[in-house]
Amino acid sequence: MNPGAEQALNRKDSALRQALGPVLASALAEASVVEVMVNPDGAIWIERIGQGRTFSGHHMARADAERVLRLVADHVGEVVTRERPLVGGALPRSGERFQGVFPPIAAAPSFSIRKRPERVFSLQDYVDQAIMSAAQADVLAQAAERRDNILIAGGTGSGKTTLANAILALPAFRGDRVILAEDTAELQCVADDQLALLTKRSEPAVTMADLVRAALRLRPDRIVVGEVRDGSALDMLKAWNTGHPGGLATLHANSAAEALNRLEDLIGEVAPAIPHRAIGQAIDIIAFIKRAPAGRMLESVVRVEGWRDGAYALTTMA
């Protein structure tokens, strides 16, 4: 980076940190914090590992929240107005994932900042914290070793990305060339030979489908998709089915079985017919994680045995 660009980035980062204020700055500096949220009433909510979401007891002024949105929009090359009330991207320097909303779709400027985990949890950490069983951890480790394609499903805030990082930390990934495709940089992998790719919203846009197609030409052993949320699901299936096994992806769904239905819906956005057989061949393991009263819990690990007699054949492994 040239000195001028470096100085400009420093100025943007400094202005943003000042606008965020001491409460958010302190929260973002905590290792246990995974997300901070500012609502239209200015209330600052903080989510910590093992504690869930709690009200900080502090509020942010509307003018400060609006300034934060405008600074982030400027950083990612966008503007935020009543006609363009959404802004998303990664914060300068630190790279936390940011999503902001502006009137009229919200009563007042609001936003959420998702931190990249400072420490990657291992599958053993999940077992020790009773988030998953030892049997479930063994199934996931063996699946990674066998180069199965693993789909992590769950709702918003269920911990899909954190679980993905735990799997990417397994020794099975270390010796492979891993291509990571994401909207914002959240995945962390132990592979020495890895290439992280990010989508770009500003014109000319670079979509997730573009990244998956590019990954095929970058000599991958494994292709990892941070989150499947559009028609790129079809490109991912094609990649996983054409000599690139051992992939990993996350997906919003309410159960392991519904993850396949959700995948069908996304593919239906770009394909005239649903390739049930290809889905049954590409997805080997579905790990469904959900929020529970005491925290997160891996509810099931399911093997997909293919498409038979008009339905997916599913076997619960653990």
N, C-alpha and C positions, 0 to 999 in steps of 0.2 A: 504494500500500500504506500502511495506517495505521501510526502509530508503534509500536503494540503488536505488530502482526503482523511488522513489520520487526525489532523486537527479538527476537521469538520465533524468527524465521528465522536471525538472527545467532547466537543461542544454540545452535540445532540444528547449524548449520554449524561453529561452534567446537568443540562436543562431538565431532562426527564427525571433524574433522581431527585432534583430539587422540587419538581412538581409533585412527585409521589409523596413526599413528606416523610417525617421520621418514623411514623407508625408502620407504614408499608415498607420502608427501607429496613427497619429492624426485623420485620417479619420475613422479608425475603432473604435476610442474612442468616436466619435460623436453619440449621441442617434438617430439622424435623418438619418444616413447613413445606407443603406440596402445592398449595394454591392460596391466593389471596383474591378477594372479591369486594367490589364496591357497588352497592345497589343504588337505585335512583334516589333513595332518601339519604344517601351519603354514608350509610352504615358500612363499616369495614368488617368483613368476615374472613376468618383465617382457618384453613384446614391443615391439620398436622397429622403425621403418621401415627396411628394408634390412638388418636384422640378424636378424630372426626372434625366436623366443622363447628366453630364457636364464634360468637360475636366478640370482637376485640374490646368493646366498650368505647370505641372512638368513631368519629364521623369525618368524612372528607367534604369540604365545601364544594358546591356545584361548579364554581369557577375553576377550582383546581382539577376536578375530574374532567371538565371539558378541555382544559389545557393539556392534560395527559393524553387524551384522545387525539388532539391536534398534533402533538409532538410525535406520537407513534405513527400517525398517518403520514406526516412529512417524512419520517425516516424510511417508510416502506414505499414512498413515491405515490401516495394517494392523498385525497382530501376527504374530510368528513363534513357533511352538510345535511340538511333536512332531506335533500334529494339523494344523498349517498350516506345513509346513516350507519353503515357497518364498516368497521376497520379491523383487520386482523393481520398478524405477522409476528415477527420475533423482535424482541427489544434489542437496541444497540448494545454491543459489547457482551452482555451476559447471555443473550439469546433465549430468554424465557418466552414462552408462547403467550401472546396477547390477543384477546378478543374484546372489542369495545362496541357499544351500541349508543346511538344518539337519537334524540327526538326526531320524528314522531313515533318511532317504533318502541321507545321507552319514555317514561315520564321525564327523565333527566339523564345526563351522561352517566354511563355505567360501564364497568369492565371487569374482566377476570384475567389474572396472570397465573399461568401454570408453570411451576419451576421444573427445570430439568433436575432429576434426582442427583444429589451430591454423592450418594453412595449407592452402588448397585446391590440390591438384595439378591441373595442366592436362594436356590430352591430349599436349601437347608434352613435358611432364615424363615421361609414360609412355614416349614414344618415346625420349627421351634416356637413360632408364634401362633400355631394351630390354625393357620389360614388354609393349609392343605395337609393331607395325610402323607405319611412316608410312602405309601403305595402310589399315590398320585404323583409325587415327586419322581419316583422310580419310572413310572410310565412315561413322563415327559422327557426324562433324561435318556431313556432307551429310544424314544421316538426321534430325538435329535441325533442320536448316534446312528440310527438306521436311515437317516436322511428322509424321514417322513415330512410331509408338508403339514404344518401346524397352524390352525386358525384359532386365535384367542378371541372369544366373544364375551360381551357383557354390556351393561348399561353405561351411561355417562358417569364418570368418577368411580367406576368399579375397580380401577387399577390395572387395566389391560396393558398399558405401556410399561408399567413397572414390572408386570409379570413377563412381558416380552423381553425386557432387559435381563431378567433373571435367567431366561432360557438362552439368550444370546451370550451369557457369561459362561455357559457350559463348555467344557473342553472340546466337545464335538465340533464347535465352530472355529476353533483356534487355527487349524491348519488349512482352512478354505479361503478362497477369495469371495468375500461377501459384499454384495451391492445393496445399500440401504436407500430406499426411496421414501421421502417424508414430505409433509407440508411444512413442518418446523422441526428443528433438530432436537429430538428427544431420545432417540435410540442410542444405545452404547453396546459395542460388541468387542469380544476379546480377540477377534481375528487380527493378526498382524497385517494381513493383506485385505484392506477394505476400502470402499469408496462410498461416501455419503452424498446423495443427490437430494436437492430440495426443489419443490415446485416454485413457480414465480407467478404472482397474480397480475403484476403490472404488464402492460402491453409491450412487446408481444408475450403473451402468457405461455408458461410451460406447465402443462398439466401432469397429473399423476400417470395418466396413460402414456404421455410422452416419455416420462422417466422410465417406466417399465420397458417400453420398447427400446429405449437407449441402453438400458441395463443388459439386454440380450446381446448387444454389440460390444460390450465391455468385458467380455470373457469371464462371466460369473460362474462360481460354483453353486452359490446360493443367492436367491433374490428375496429380500425382505421388504415388505410394504408396511409403513408405519400405521396407516389406517385406510381401509378400503371403504370408500364412501360414494363412489360413482361408477360409471361404466368402465373404469380402469380394471374392475374386477375381471372382465373378460380377458384383457391383456395379461393379467396375472395368471389366470387359469392356463392360458396358452403357454406362458413361459414355464410354469411348473410342470406342464404335461409334455414339454418338448426337450427333455434332457437336462433340466435344471431342478432336480428334487432337493428336498431339505430346506424349503422356504418357510417363511414365517410371516403372518399378517394379523392385524387386529380388525375387529368389526363390531359395530353396535348391534346387539340382539338381546332378546329376553330369555333365551334358553339355547342349549346346544342345537336342538332340532331347528329352532327358528333362525339360527345363523345361516343354515342352508337356504331357507326361504328368503331371507334378506339378501343373500348372494344372488338368488334368482331375480329378485326385484331389480337389483343394480345392473345385472347383465341385460335385463329386459329393456333398460334405457337405451341400449345401443345395438341390440340384436333382435331380429324378427322372431326367433324361436329360442327357447331356453335349452341349453345343452346339458340336460340332466346327466347323461352318461359322463361327459367331460368333468362336471362338478364332482360326481362320485369317484372319478379316477384321480382328480387333482388333490382333493382334500383328504388327508389321511387321519388327522387327529383334530378334534375340537375340544378346547379347554374353556369351560364356561365359568367365569368368575362374577360374583355379585356382591353388592353391599348387604351387610347384615347388621342387626342392632349393635353387635359388639365390634363391628369393623368389617373388613372384607373377608370373603370366603370363596374358595374354589369349590363350586358345587359338584362338578362332574368333569371327567375326562372321557370322551367318547371316541371310538374308532368308527370311521366311515368305511363300510365294506363294499361300497359301490351303489349303483342304481339297479334295482330289481323289481320287476312286476309293478311298475308305476310308483315306486317309493324308494327312498334312500334306506339302505340297510345299515342300522346303527347298533353298535355294541358298547355298552358302558364298561370301561376298563377299570375305573377306580372312582 
